Structures are given as structure tokens and as C-alpha cells.
Amino acid sequence: MPHPSSAPDGDRPTGREPARPAGRGDAPAAPRPGREAGAPFVPAGRGPGTPRTSLPVPGRPADLPPAHTTLICAALPGLVISTEEGQLTGRGLEGFYMAGRRTLSRCLLRVAGREPLAMQARMLAADRARFVGTLRAAPDTGPDPDVVVERTRHAEGVERITLRSSALRTLRLPVEVALGTDLAELGDVASGRGGPELPATVHAAGLRWSCPAGHVTVSADPPPADALASAGMLRWELELPPGGTLTVELRVRPDGQGSVRAVDRGAASPFAEARVLSDEPGAEALLSTCVDDLRALLLRDPRYPADAHLAAGAPWRCGLAPAEALAAARMTLPLGTRLAAGTLRTLARTQVAGPGPHSGLIPGPLRDSGPHLPPGCTATEATLLFPVLLAEAWRWGLAEREVEELLPAAERCLEWLRTTVGDGTYLPDPQPGGPFRCETQAHAHRAALLGAGLLDAHGRTGGTGLRQWAQAMRAAFRDDFWVEDLAGGRPAAARTRDGGLVPRLGSGTAHLLDTGLSGSGETAPGLLDKAMTEQLARLLGGPAMDSGWGLRSLGAKETAYNPFGHRSGAVRVHETAVAVTGLAAAGHEKEAGSLLRGILAAAGSFGGRLPEIYAGEQRTRGSAPLPHPAASRPAATSAAAGVMLLCSLAGIRPDAPAGTVTLRPFRAAPLGEIMLTGLRISGAPFSVRVSGLGFAMVEEAGDGLQLGV
């Protein structure tokens, strides 16, 4: 069931109208209605928060302003985007945003009539950045600056300007801040339709701007000596003693309200305070940054504040993308099951209800599939991920009462699967009439097996039929989807309705290795046999797919390969993590280790903050990965992938209902000795150490948890 997305690079809207971010983070906002003739259209379910379902006309969005050189601070629904200069000029995406609307586009600082010379810009955390500039304020001091100007900018809508003097005498400094805003939506800003600045009025200790959509106030502490509405300017006359420090604080507030924060990042965080200690120096910083990014992307449905879920990413996708929210929650299960439970409850409320062929479907947007396949529908992926996440969260210790509460929605997902397949073998995507995609069959097969185990364990019917269908698919898939060639063959990317194969090698095949967590520390059976899995491992580990920075989304030798193509050659962090864990589980540690080291090296180049995608250019000595200009950063799936990659080194396979945990660590220990602390199984702390020789030892576990064989 497609609905519009606010994603310009991952789950893309397919019309020319740029997508707009969700107003409150609980559902993507809709572009102008429009639907391709014959495209699938499904009425929305009746649950609260169900997104609208108009489908835009397929195509690519208009040119987007580049985001790769900006510093993006997020504490959703708050966001601030800055350049390294530190000044907010109103150009491009620059500005403070709240709930998808730009609340301040211009914030130009002048001290003693001059702009500070920009010296340094860096992120302090996911929600704030620091900009340092200097100037020479005292006469006849030579080339040495005597005033440092530090600006700390917070996504919540706060900027602190601090002046520090090294002058030998008191400085009398006029300080001016020129402010302006258009109160435009992010989608309009991205498409160049932000509009002119609005006129300001003086309001208390600051300025105020209004438009039909609302108003915003900027207040200052200390209050300015002058506030000039016509120029949008606040002025102070400050005296800075020798060695002294002065601070001016600006607060940006939409609708004149107080601070807005969707999720308390302290006590309310669903993530455990995990740490990693490793011989690899970047591992600890990577985990810390990934968890920080995940917290920055947390949202709550205001009608159900107990349920947190992740937005897809900033700046483009600050709302709920169901498939990615589920995938990210699944990858962060080692940090606890609270996010999984909140995400599942949120999406259960959007599930299509009532009779009809779409009953049980979780709505989701269309996704561009690259040059060789038509757009796919993430509703299919989300619906198949729902029972998988519930089943694996149960293995990680989700409380039985929560499992029972969510089980009916999972049953409806599985019933939708069996109804849609009918008497056939494979699941088309999109429905009806779409091709049979390789990864869709992998997702369906995994959902059937894990869903069957969940149903059996809770006394529900339907498990036997799901297993029988999965077994039939497994037998047929190995004949129907395997492309024989002189190099040993490969899985097809898709099978057309008339039986033709799409033989392109891409990262979608990695999902064939992600078979899911079954009981007793085992993974579920996959669609490939052992020989096919070995051949796929060779292909994924070969130079056409392994860029040295991660897994390419399309092989370098394939037609239409583009190292920047988001599904035609760029590295997608999420799918690289899927490949690493799947290869390791299948015993192909050499290929898994190479991809893992590539991602970690890329993370170091990106300051520990992995973007959603980046260019698939081949790694060479002394090179660095090239950023993608439209990538989300932070992004939920890439941040969650960092967590999963580090935890995969220990190969943690819990079975909380049976009271056991099994460890299948990397025997090759690609990062040397590593220790993971503060993880969670059944809500209790869990810590594990993997030696440099690849032996794992549990350091901390809850009472009653036994080590499996």
C-alpha cells in the first residue's frame, strides 16, 4: 500500500513535487495527489495516525540543494542546518527547523562591525555543533586575534554566542545579530520555493514573525539595547574586560511556546547505555555516535506518548518510514526491546483493517529500485518485517504480555502474505502485477518461518501452512532464481511475470543471507543451498561488489553502474551490515571481515557518523570515501547498522523464552579483542568479551540465563 514519502534519496517519492517532512513526525506528509494509471492504490486502515495514501506520479525529484558539506544537528522534531562558516545566511537549506518548518533562516553575527573569521566547525553531539571564529578588536595588536567568538548551536532552537577576550584592556564592542525567516516548509526550501523573508515586529526581548501558518519568536538574554524590526536586527553594547567572557543566548520558539522535544533523551531513551572496548581505536567512538544519532531521531506519536519510533533520517526524512523504522528497531535489539515494542505498536495502528485483498498490510511508500527494475513498494517490506521483528524481539526478551498484545497484528501480516500469494509460489512487488524480486522472496520466506515459530509457541494456528509454503518456495527458488554462467552462477535480482530473469548482481542479494533468528541459538533455513551460498559469498566479497568502503548496491561491471546511484552503485550501509552478518553466520568470515573493515574505515572518514549512502568508488591507498550530496545524515538504518555490525563480532543469539544465549563470534577477530558491555537480554545487563583468538566469554548476564551450545 503505497503512500507518499518524505525521502529524496532512500524511499523516494516518485513525483516531481518535492516531498515534505512530516509535520509532527508520526506520519509522512502528502505531496499533491496524483497517481500513475494502473498503479496500486489501497484505502487506508482505520487505526489512528494512518497516513494518507495518494500516490505521486513516478519520476525523480527535482534537484536538491547539497547537504553533504553541512552540519546537521537533530533532536526531532527540531533540526538546524549550518555551513562550516557558522553564519546562517538564508541560502540553501540553512536555518533552524521545527516540525518540518523553517523557523529561522538568517542569523548573521557582527562584532565591532565585522564578521568573525571562521576558524573551526565541528559537531559536539548529534543535537549540537560548535563554531569558532576570531577577530582583532584592539588597535595596534599586530596579526594576533584578541577575541574568540564561539557559537554553540542546538537543534532545540538555542544559540549561545560567547565572546572571550585576550586583550590587555577593556573592550567596548558593539554586537549585532541580523535575523530573518520565511517560515517555509522544508520541502519548499529544498525545491527553491522558500519565499521572501517576512516582516518582523518587536516582541519583548526580541523579534517576532507571522504568517498564516503560524508565527515564531526569537528572544535574547540579556535583552538587546536595541531591537530594529525594519532591519530584523538586535544590538548590544558590551564591555569585555581583560580575560573576560560574555554570553548572549538566542532562543527560537515557534508559536511562542516553550521548548519542544519529542522524546526525553535521558531517562526516556529506549536504548541501553552500551559501550565497546576494542583493539580497533574507532569502535568505541562509532558505537557512541551511532547511539547518539539514534536518540536524535526518536519520535513519539503524541496520541500515544509511550510508543517511540525512529524517523528515517535528517534532513530529508524526518517522519516515519515504516520499513526503515522496523529494520532499524531490529538492528538495535541488543540495546533493548523497548524501541521494537514502540515501533510495532505504532505501525499496528496503521495496519489496513477490514475485508479485502489489502487487509493486514502496513502502509509504506514506493521506493525507486534502480535502473533495472520498476519502483518497489515498502509496504510489502514493512508487512513482512513486522512479524520478524516481533519474533526476534521475543527471542531477545520482550515481555510476554507485549508479545500477546502485538500477536494479532502479526497474524494479520502473515494472513496477508498467504492471501496475496494464493496458490502461487512467489510474492510479487508491488501488487498486483509486479515482478518477483529476489529480496522480497527472502523477506517472505523469513517471515513465514519466524512467524510460524511465533504462532506455534503461543498456541495459534497457521504455523504448519506457513512452513509448508516456505518449504515449497525454497525448493522452487533454487531452480527458478539461479542464473547459471561460466563463473559459477548467481541469484537473479528478479523474475518477471513471464518467467524471464533479471541477472543483475546487486546488494539486494545480501538479503538471501539474512534468514532470521530461530530458537536454540540457530538461524532459520535460507532460500539458497550451501553451494549457492558459497558462490554468493564469493561474489559479494569480489572487487565488483566490495568497494573497500562497503558493499555496492550494484556491481561495478553491471550495465548502468553509477558509483553515486543510490540503488545502482552507491554503498548502502544498511545492506552492507546485512551482508556482513549473513556472511558471518554462514561461515564466510573472510568476505564478512573485509566488508566490516571497509565500513569502519568509512566511518572514520565521516567523523564516526555514517551517512545513509556514499559513493561506491573503489578504495585506494590514501583515498577517502566520497559523500553523496543527498544522503541523510544522521540516518536511522545506518546508525542502527553500526550497532549491529559491532554486536555481530560476538555473534549473540539469545533465546530468552528458553533461558539461553548462544555465542557465535568471528573466529578471525577482525578488530582484535573486543568487549561489549551494557547490552540487554530480557531487560537485564549483558556483557561479552571476544578475545583476539576469537573465543567468546560472557562477562555479565541476568539471573537464570544459561550459555547455549
C-alpha positions in Angstrom: 0.0 0.0 0.0 2.0 3.0 -1.2 1.7 6.4 0.4 3.9 9.4 -0.2 7.2 9.6 1.5 9.4 12.5 2.5 12.5 10.8 1.2 14.6 12.2 -1.6 17.2 9.6 -1.6 16.1 6.3 0.1 12.4 5.7 0.0 11.8 8.3 -2.7 8.6 9.9 -3.6 8.2 9.3 -7.3 6.7 12.6 -8.5 8.3 15.9 -9.4 6.7 17.5 -6.4 9.4 17.5 -3.7 8.3 15.7 -0.6 7.7 17.5 2.7 8.8 16.2 6.0 6.1 15.1 8.4 4.6 17.9 10.5 4.8 16.0 13.8 6.9 13.0 12.9 4.2 10.4 13.2 3.3 10.1 9.5 4.8 11.4 6.3 3.1 14.4 4.9 1.5 14.1 1.4 2.6 15.8 -1.7 -0.1 16.9 -4.2 -2.3 14.0 -5.1 -1.6 12.1 -8.3 -1.4 8.5 -9.3 0.0 6.7 -12.3 -2.6 4.8 -14.2 -2.7 1.2 -13.1 -0.6 1.8 -10.0 -1.7 0.1 -6.8 -3.9 2.1 -4.5 -5.2 0.9 -1.2 -7.6 2.7 1.2 -6.1 3.5 4.5 -6.7 1.4 7.6 -8.8 2.8 10.4 -6.1 3.0 13.0 -5.1 6.3 14.5 -2.3 8.0 12.7 -2.9 6.2 9.4 -1.1 8.1 6.6 -2.9 9.3 3.5 -2.5 7.1 0.5 -2.3 9.3 -2.6 0.5 8.1 -4.9 2.6 10.5 -6.8 3.5 10.1 -10.4 6.7 8.1 -10.9 9.8 10.0 -11.7 12.8 11.5 -9.9 12.5 14.6 -7.6 13.9 17.9 -8.7 17.5 18.9 -7.9 18.0 19.1 -4.2 20.4 21.5 -2.5 23.5 19.6 -1.4 23.6 18.6 2.2 27.0 16.7 2.4 29.0 19.8 3.4 26.6 20.9 6.0 26.5 20.3 9.8 23.1 18.8 10.6 22.0 18.8 14.2 18.9 16.9 15.0 16.7 16.4 18.1 13.5 15.7 16.3 11.2 17.4 15.7 13.9 20.1 15.9 16.6 20.5 13.3 19.3 23.0 12.5 21.4 23.0 9.3 24.6 25.1 9.1 27.6 25.5 6.9 31.1 25.4 8.3 31.2 29.2 8.2 28.8 29.3 11.1 26.7 32.2 9.8 23.2 31.4 8.8 22.7 33.3 5.6 19.3 32.0 4.5 20.9 30.3 1.4 20.2 26.7 0.6 19.0 24.6 3.5 20.5 26.8 6.2 18.4 27.5 9.2 16.5 26.3 12.3 13.6 24.0 11.7 10.8 22.7 13.9 8.3 20.0 12.8 9.3 20.5 9.2 9.1 24.3 9.0 12.0 26.7 8.9 11.7 28.9 12.0 14.8 31.0 11.4 16.7 31.2 8.1 19.1 34.1 8.8 21.3 34.7 11.8 24.3 36.9 10.9 26.6 38.0 13.6 28.8 41.1 13.5 31.2 42.1 16.3 32.7 45.6 16.2 31.2 46.0 12.7 32.9 42.8 11.3 32.1 39.2 10.8 34.3 36.9 12.9 36.9 34.9 10.8 35.7 31.3 10.8 38.3 29.0 12.2 36.6 25.7 13.1 33.3 24.0 12.9 32.5 20.6 14.5 29.7 18.5 15.8 29.7 18.2 19.6 26.9 15.7 19.6 24.0 14.7 17.3 21.9 17.7 18.5 24.5 20.5 18.6 27.5 22.0 16.9 30.2 24.5 17.8 31.6 27.2 15.5 34.7 29.1 16.5 35.8 32.4 14.9 38.3 35.1 15.8 38.8 38.8 15.3 41.2 41.6 16.2 39.3 44.2 18.3 42.1 46.2 19.9 44.1 48.6 17.7 47.8 48.0 17.0 47.9 44.4 18.2 49.6 43.0 15.1 48.2 39.9 13.4 47.2 38.1 16.6 43.5 37.8 17.2 42.4 39.0 20.7 38.8 38.0 20.7 37.5 34.4 20.3 33.8 34.1 19.2 32.3 30.8 20.0 28.8 29.9 18.8 27.1 26.7 20.1 24.0 25.9 18.1 21.4 23.4 19.4 18.7 21.7 17.3 16.1 22.5 20.0 16.3 26.1 18.8 19.0 27.6 21.0 22.2 29.5 20.0 24.8 30.7 22.6 27.2 33.3 21.4 30.3 33.6 23.7 33.0 36.2 23.4 36.3 35.7 25.1 38.9 38.4 25.3 42.7 38.2 25.4 43.2 41.9 25.1 45.1 43.8 27.8 42.4 46.4 28.2 38.6 46.6 28.4 37.0 46.3 25.0 33.7 48.1 24.2 32.2 46.0 21.5 29.0 46.7 19.5 27.4 43.3 18.8 24.7 42.9 16.1 22.7 39.9 15.1 20.6 40.2 11.9 17.7 37.8 11.9 15.1 36.7 9.3 12.8 33.9 8.4 10.4 32.8 5.7 8.6 30.2 7.8 8.7 27.9 4.8 8.3 24.2 4.8 11.5 22.2 4.3 10.1 20.7 1.0 9.6 24.2 -0.4 13.1 25.2 0.8 14.6 22.2 -0.9 12.9 23.0 -4.2 13.9 26.7 -4.1 10.4 27.9 -3.3 11.2 29.2 0.2 9.7 32.6 -0.5 10.9 36.1 0.7 11.7 36.9 4.3 8.7 38.0 6.4 8.5 41.4 8.1 9.4 41.4 11.7 7.9 43.1 14.7 9.5 43.9 18.1 8.3 41.4 20.7 9.5 41.6 24.3 13.3 40.9 24.3 13.5 40.0 20.7 11.6 39.8 17.4 8.5 38.1 16.0 7.5 37.0 12.5 4.0 35.8 11.5 2.3 34.2 8.5 -1.0 32.3 8.0 0.7 29.0 9.1 1.8 30.4 12.4 4.5 32.6 14.0 7.9 32.4 15.6 9.7 34.4 18.2 13.4 34.9 18.8 14.2 36.1 22.3 17.5 37.2 23.7 19.2 37.0 27.1 20.5 39.5 28.0 17.8 41.7 26.3 19.3 43.8 23.5 19.8 47.5 23.8 18.0 48.0 20.5 15.6 45.9 18.5 15.1 47.1 15.0 12.1 45.4 13.3 12.7 47.0 9.9 16.2 45.5 9.7 15.4 42.4 11.7 18.3 43.3 14.0 19.2 43.0 17.6 22.0 45.2 19.1 24.1 45.2 22.3 26.8 47.4 23.5 29.1 45.1 25.5 32.1 45.7 27.7 34.5 42.9 27.8 37.2 43.2 30.5 40.7 41.8 30.0 40.5 38.0 30.1 36.7 38.3 30.4 33.9 36.3 28.9 30.4 37.4 27.9 27.5 35.3 26.6 24.4 36.1 24.6 21.7 33.5 24.2 19.1 33.4 21.5 16.0 31.2 21.7 13.9 30.4 18.7 10.3 29.4 19.6 7.5 28.6 17.1 4.0 29.7 18.2 5.5 31.4 21.2 5.8 28.1 23.0 8.4 26.7 25.3 11.0 24.0 24.4 9.7 21.2 22.2 11.3 17.8 22.4 9.5 14.7 21.1 11.5 12.3 23.3 13.3 12.9 26.5 16.8 11.7 25.6 17.7 10.9 29.2 15.5 8.6 31.3 13.0 8.0 28.5 15.6 6.7 26.0 14.8 3.2 24.8 18.5 2.4 24.4 20.7 0.8 26.9 24.0 2.6 27.8 26.2 0.2 25.9 29.9 0.6 25.4 32.5 -1.2 23.4 36.2 -1.6 24.2 38.4 -2.8 21.4 41.8 -3.0 19.9 40.3 -1.1 17.0 40.5 2.6 18.1 37.4 3.8 16.2 35.0 1.2 17.5 34.1 2.9 20.8 33.5 6.3 19.0 31.4 4.6 16.3 29.0 3.0 18.8 28.7 6.2 20.9 28.0 8.2 17.8 25.5 5.7 16.4 23.5 5.6 19.6 23.6 9.4 19.8 22.2 9.6 16.3 19.5 7.1 17.1 18.4 9.2 20.1 18.3 12.3 17.9 15.9 10.6 15.5 13.5 9.3 18.1 9.9 10.5 17.8 6.6 9.7 19.6 3.1 9.7 18.4 1.6 12.5 20.5 -1.6 10.4 20.9 0.4 7.5 22.3 3.4 9.1 24.0 4.6 5.7 25.5 5.5 4.5 22.0 8.8 5.7 20.5 9.9 5.0 16.9 12.7 6.3 14.7 12.4 8.8 11.9 14.2 7.7 8.8 16.8 10.5 8.7 17.7 14.1 8.5 17.3 16.5 6.8 15.0 14.9 4.2 13.0 12.2 6.0 12.1 13.5 9.5 8.9 11.4 9.6 8.1 7.7 9.9 9.2 5.4 7.0 7.7 2.1 8.2 10.1 -0.4 6.6 13.2 1.5 7.8 11.8 2.1 11.3 11.2 -1.7 11.6 14.6 -2.5 10.2 16.4 -0.1 12.5 14.5 -1.4 15.5 15.5 -4.9 14.6 19.2 -4.0 14.3 19.1 -2.3 17.7 17.6 -5.2 19.7 21.0 -5.7 21.5 20.2 -2.3 23.2 16.9 -3.5 24.4 13.4 -4.3 23.2 11.6 -1.0 24.1 12.1 0.6 20.7 10.9 -2.6 18.9 7.7 -2.6 21.0 7.0 1.1 20.4 7.6 0.8 16.7 5.4 -2.3 16.4 2.6 -0.7 18.3 2.8 2.5 16.3 2.7 0.6 13.0 0.0 -1.8 14.2 -2.3 1.3 14.4 -1.7 2.0 10.7 -2.4 -1.6 9.6 -5.2 -1.8 7.0 -8.3 -3.2 8.6 -11.4 -4.8 7.3 -12.1 -7.2 4.5 -10.4 -7.0 1.1 -7.1 -8.1 -0.5 -5.1 -5.5 1.4 -6.3 -6.4 4.9 -3.3 -6.7 7.2 -0.9 -4.6 5.1 1.3 -2.0 6.8 1.2 1.2 4.6 4.5 2.3 3.1 5.9 4.5 0.2 7.1 3.5 -3.2 10.9 3.1 -3.4 13.0 3.6 -6.5 14.7 0.3 -7.4 17.4 1.5 -9.7 17.7 1.2 -13.5 16.8 -2.4 -14.0 13.5 -2.8 -12.0 10.4 -0.7 -11.5 9.8 1.0 -8.2 9.0 -1.4 -5.4 6.6 -0.8 -2.5 8.0 -0.7 1.0 4.5 -1.6 2.3 5.4 -5.2 1.3 8.7 -5.0 3.1 7.2 -3.4 6.2 4.4 -6.0 6.4 6.9 -8.9 6.1 9.3 -7.2 8.7 6.5 -6.8 11.3 6.2 -10.5 12.3 10.0 -10.9 12.0 10.7 -8.1 14.4 8.1 -9.4 16.9 9.6 -12.9 16.7 13.2 -11.7 17.2 12.2 -9.2 20.0 10.6 -12.2 21.7 13.9 -14.1 21.5 15.7 -11.0 23.0 13.3 -11.0 25.9 10.2 -8.8 25.0 7.7 -9.3 27.8 5.0 -12.0 27.0 2.2 -9.6 27.7 3.6 -7.3 25.0 4.0 -10.2 22.6 0.4 -11.3 23.2 -0.8 -7.7 22.6 1.0 -7.5 19.2 0.4 -11.0 18.0 -2.9 -10.3 16.3 -1.3 -7.7 14.1 1.5 -10.1 13.2 -1.1 -12.7 12.4 -2.8 -10.3 10.1 0.5 -9.6 8.3 1.0 -13.3 7.8 -2.5 -13.8 6.6 -2.0 -11.0 4.1 1.1 -12.9 2.9 -0.7 -16.1 2.3 -3.7 -14.4 0.8 -1.6 -12.4 -1.6 0.5 -15.4 -2.7 -2.6 -17.5 -3.0 -2.0 -20.7 -4.9 1.3 -19.4 -6.3 4.8 -19.8 -5.0 6.2 -16.2 -5.0 5.2 -12.8 -3.8 5.1 -10.0 -6.4 6.1 -6.5 -5.5 4.3 -4.2 -6.0 0.9 -5.9 -6.1 -0.7 -6.6 -8.4 1.4 -7.4 -11.4 4.9 -6.5 -10.1 8.0 -8.7 -10.6 9.1 -11.3 -8.2 12.1 -9.7 -6.5 14.8 -11.8 -5.0 14.9 -9.9 -1.7 11.1 -9.9 -1.5 11.1 -13.7 -1.6 13.8 -13.7 1.1 11.7 -11.4 3.3 8.6 -13.5 2.7 10.4 -16.8 3.4 11.9 -15.4 6.6 8.5 -14.0 7.8 6.8 -17.3 7.2 9.4 -19.4 9.2 9.8 -17.0 12.1 6.1 -16.2 12.1 5.3 -19.9 12.2 7.5 -20.4 15.3 5.9 -17.4 17.0 2.4 -18.8 16.3 3.3 -22.3 17.5 4.8 -21.1 20.7 1.7 -19.1 21.6 -0.9 -21.7 20.7 -2.1 -20.1 17.5 -2.9 -21.9 14.3 -1.4 -21.3 10.9 2.2 -22.3 11.5 2.1 -25.6 9.7 0.7 -24.0 6.5 3.4 -21.3 6.6 6.2 -23.8 6.9 4.8 -25.9 4.1 4.6 -22.9 1.8 8.2 -21.8 2.8 9.5 -25.3 2.1 7.8 -25.3 -1.4 9.3 -21.9 -2.1 12.7 -23.0 -1.0 12.7 -25.9 -3.4 11.4 -23.9 -6.3 13.6 -20.8 -5.7 16.8 -22.7 -6.2 15.8 -23.6 -9.8 13.8 -20.6 -10.7 16.1 -17.8 -9.5 19.6 -19.2 -10.1 21.4 -17.9 -13.2 24.0 -20.3 -14.5 27.2 -18.9 -16.0 30.8 -19.8 -16.5 31.8 -18.1 -13.3 29.6 -20.3 -11.1 26.3 -18.6 -11.4 24.4 -16.0 -9.3 21.0 -15.4 -7.9 18.8 -13.3 -10.2 17.7 -9.9 -9.0 14.2 -10.7 -10.0 12.0 -13.0 -12.0 9.4 -11.4 -14.4 5.8 -12.4 -14.6 6.6 -14.3 -17.9 9.4 -16.3 -16.3 12.3 -14.1 -17.5 15.2 -13.4 -15.2 16.9 -10.1 -14.4 20.5 -11.3 -13.9 22.0 -8.1 -12.4 24.2 -8.5 -9.4 23.3 -6.1 -6.6 23.2 -5.7 -2.9 19.6 -6.9 -2.7 21.0 -10.5 -2.9 22.5 -10.0 0.5 19.0 -10.4 2.0 19.2 -14.0 0.9 21.7 -14.5 3.7 19.6 -12.8 6.4 17.4 -15.7 7.4 16.5 -14.6 10.8 17.0 -15.8 14.4 15.3 -19.1 15.2 15.3 -21.0 18.5 18.2 -22.6 20.4 20.7 -20.1 19.0 20.2 -21.2 15.4 19.4 -19.2 12.3 16.4 -20.2 10.2 16.9 -22.0 6.9 17.6 -19.9 3.9 16.5 -20.0 0.2 20.0 -20.9 -1.0 21.7 -24.3 -0.5 25.3 -24.5 0.7 27.0 -24.4 -2.7 24.9 -21.4 -3.8 25.6 -19.6 -0.5 29.4 -20.1 -1.1 29.1 -18.7 -4.6 27.2 -15.7 -3.4 29.8 -15.1 -0.7 32.5 -15.1 -3.4 30.5 -12.6 -5.5 29.8 -10.2 -2.6 33.4 -10.4 -1.5 34.8 -9.8 -5.0 36.0 -6.5 -6.3 32.9 -5.8 -8.3 30.7 -5.6 -5.2 33.2 -4.9 -2.3 34.3 -1.3 -2.9 36.7 -1.3 0.0 34.3 1.0 1.8 31.4 -1.3 1.9 29.0 -3.2 -0.4 28.0 -1.6 -3.7 24.3 -1.5 -4.4 25.0 -2.7 -8.0 28.1 -4.5 -9.2 30.8 -2.3 -10.9 30.6 -4.5 -14.0 26.8 -4.2 -14.4 25.1 -2.1 -17.1 24.1 1.4 -15.7 26.5 1.2 -12.8 26.9 4.6 -11.2 29.0 4.9 -8.1 26.7 7.7 -6.9 23.5 5.8 -7.8 21.5 5.2 -4.6 20.5 1.8 -5.9 22.8 1.5 -8.9 26.3 1.5 -7.3 26.5 3.6 -4.2 27.4 1.9 -0.9 24.3 1.5 1.3 25.4 1.0 5.0 22.3 -1.0 5.9 22.7 -3.6 3.2 26.4 -3.8 3.9 25.6 -4.7 7.5 23.1 -7.3 6.3 25.8 -8.8 4.2 28.3 -8.8 7.0 26.1 -10.6 9.5 24.7 -13.0 6.9 28.1 -13.9 5.6 29.5 -14.4 9.1 26.5 -16.6 10.1 27.1 -18.8 7.0 30.8 -19.2 7.9 32.3 -16.8 5.3 34.3 -14.6 7.7 36.9 -13.5 5.1 34.3 -11.7 3.0 32.4 -10.5 6.0 35.5 -9.1 7.7 36.6 -7.2 4.5 33.2 -5.5 4.3 33.2 -4.8 8.1 36.6 -3.2 8.0 35.6 -1.1 5.0 32.5 0.3 6.8 34.6 1.1 9.9 37.2 2.9 7.7 34.5 4.9 6.1 33.0 5.8 9.4 36.4 7.2 10.5 36.4 9.4 7.4 32.9 10.6 8.2 33.7 11.5 11.8 32.0 8.4 13.1 28.7 9.5 11.7 27.8 7.1 9.0 25.6 8.6 6.2 22.8 6.5 4.7 24.7 6.1 1.5 28.0 7.2 -0.1 29.8 6.7 -3.4 30.9 3.3 -4.4 34.2 4.4 -5.8 37.0 1.8 -5.3 39.2 2.4 -2.3 42.8 3.0 -3.0 45.8 3.8 -0.8 45.4 7.2 0.8 41.8 7.7 -0.6 38.7 8.6 1.3 35.0 7.7 0.6 33.1 10.3 -1.4 29.9 11.6 0.2 26.6 11.5 -1.6 25.2 15.1 -1.8 21.6 14.0 -1.0 22.3 11.4 1.7 20.5 11.6 5.0 23.0 12.0 7.9 22.0 11.1 10.6 20.0 8.1 9.2 18.2 5.5 11.3 19.3 2.5 9.3 23.0 3.5 9.1 23.2 4.3 12.8 21.4 1.1 13.7 23.7 -0.8 11.3 26.7 0.4 13.2 25.3 -1.1 16.4 24.5 -4.4 14.6 28.0 -4.6 13.0 29.8 -4.2 16.3 27.5 -6.7 18.0 27.9 -9.2 15.2 31.5 -9.6 16.2 30.3 -11.6 19.3 27.5 -13.4 17.4 25.0 -13.0 20.1 21.9 -15.3 19.6 19.6 -15.2 22.6 16.6 -17.4 23.2 15.0 -15.7 26.2 11.9 -17.9 26.3 14.3 -20.9 26.7 16.6 -19.0 29.1 19.7 -19.4 26.9 22.1 -17.3 24.9 24.5 -18.8 22.2 27.6 -17.1 21.0 28.9 -17.5 17.5 31.8 -14.9 17.4 34.0 -14.1 14.4 36.8 -16.6 14.8 39.1 -14.4 12.8 38.6 -11.5 15.3 38.9 -8.8 12.5 39.1 -6.0 15.1 41.2 -7.9 17.6 40.0 -8.2 21.2 36.6 -6.6 21.8 34.3 -6.3 24.8 30.7 -5.2 24.6 29.1 -4.0 27.9 25.7 -2.8 28.8 23.7 -4.7 26.3 20.3 -6.1 27.2 18.7 -9.6 27.2 15.3 -9.8 28.9 15.9 -6.3 30.3 19.0 -7.5 32.2 22.5 -6.2 31.5 24.6 -8.5 29.3 28.3 -8.1 28.5 30.5 -10.3 26.4 34.2 -10.4 25.6 35.8 -11.8 22.4 39.5 -12.5 22.6 42.0 -11.8 19.9 41.8 -15.5 19.1 38.1 -15.4 18.5 36.9 -17.0 21.7 33.8 -15.5 23.4 33.1 -15.3 27.1 30.0 -13.9 28.9 31.1 -11.3 31.4 27.7 -10.3 32.8 24.2 -11.8 32.4 20.8 -11.9 34.1 19.9 -14.5 36.6 18.9 -17.8 35.1 20.4 -17.1 31.6 22.4 -20.1 30.5 25.0 -20.3 27.8 23.8 -22.4 24.9 25.9 -24.9 22.9 
